[in-house]
Amino acid sequence: MPQFLILLAASAGIFIARRLYRSERQRIAAELARTRQAMQQDSKRIIPLERDPATGIYRPKPTR
């Protein structure tokens, strides 16, 4: 009988750990998706820069 209780406790522990792992994995995946979306939106607003050879200062590249 004690072996059965140990097996039952181990099974319950594995079950709980698996549920926690799955929920954490889903939370991280959702956070990564939000971050990727935010990065895509930010990349649309990036202005290319070019270095002025005389002063060495970077300025926005003129659009043609």
C-alpha positions as CSV (number, residue, x, y, z in Angstrom):
1,M,0.0,0.0,0.0
2,P,2.8,2.6,0.7
3,Q,4.2,2.0,-2.8
4,F,0.8,2.9,-4.2
5,L,0.6,6.1,-2.2
6,I,4.1,7.1,-3.4
7,L,3.2,6.4,-7.0
8,L,0.0,8.4,-6.6
9,A,1.9,11.3,-5.1
10,A,4.5,11.2,-7.8
11,S,1.8,11.1,-10.5
12,A,0.0,14.1,-9.0
13,G,3.3,16.0,-8.8
14,I,4.1,15.3,-12.4
15,F,0.5,16.3,-13.5
16,I,0.7,19.6,-11.6
17,A,4.2,20.3,-13.0
18,R,3.1,19.6,-16.5
19,R,0.1,22.0,-16.2
20,L,2.4,24.8,-14.8
21,Y,4.9,24.2,-17.5
22,R,2.2,24.4,-20.2
23,S,0.7,27.6,-18.9
24,E,4.1,29.2,-18.5
25,R,5.0,28.2,-22.1
26,Q,1.8,29.7,-23.4
27,R,2.4,32.9,-21.4
28,I,5.9,33.3,-22.9
29,A,4.6,32.6,-26.4
30,A,2.0,35.3,-26.1
31,E,4.6,37.7,-24.8
32,L,6.9,36.9,-27.7
33,A,4.1,37.4,-30.2
34,R,3.3,40.9,-28.7
35,T,7.0,41.8,-28.8
36,R,7.4,40.7,-32.4
37,Q,4.3,42.8,-33.4
38,A,5.6,45.8,-31.6
39,M,9.0,45.4,-33.3
40,Q,7.4,45.2,-36.7
41,Q,5.5,48.4,-36.1
42,D,8.7,50.2,-34.9
43,S,10.6,49.0,-37.9
44,K,8.2,50.9,-40.2
45,R,9.2,54.2,-38.4
46,I,13.0,53.8,-38.7
47,I,14.7,56.6,-40.5
48,P,17.9,55.7,-42.3
49,L,20.9,57.7,-41.3
50,E,24.0,58.7,-43.2
51,R,27.3,60.1,-41.9
52,D,28.3,63.6,-42.9
53,P,32.0,63.2,-43.9
54,A,32.9,66.7,-42.9
55,T,31.6,66.7,-39.4
56,G,31.2,63.0,-38.6
57,I,27.7,63.5,-37.4
58,Y,24.9,61.2,-38.5
59,R,21.9,62.9,-40.0
60,P,18.7,61.6,-41.6
61,K,19.2,60.4,-45.1
62,P,17.5,62.7,-47.6
63,T,14.6,61.0,-49.4
64,R,14.7,61.2,-53.2
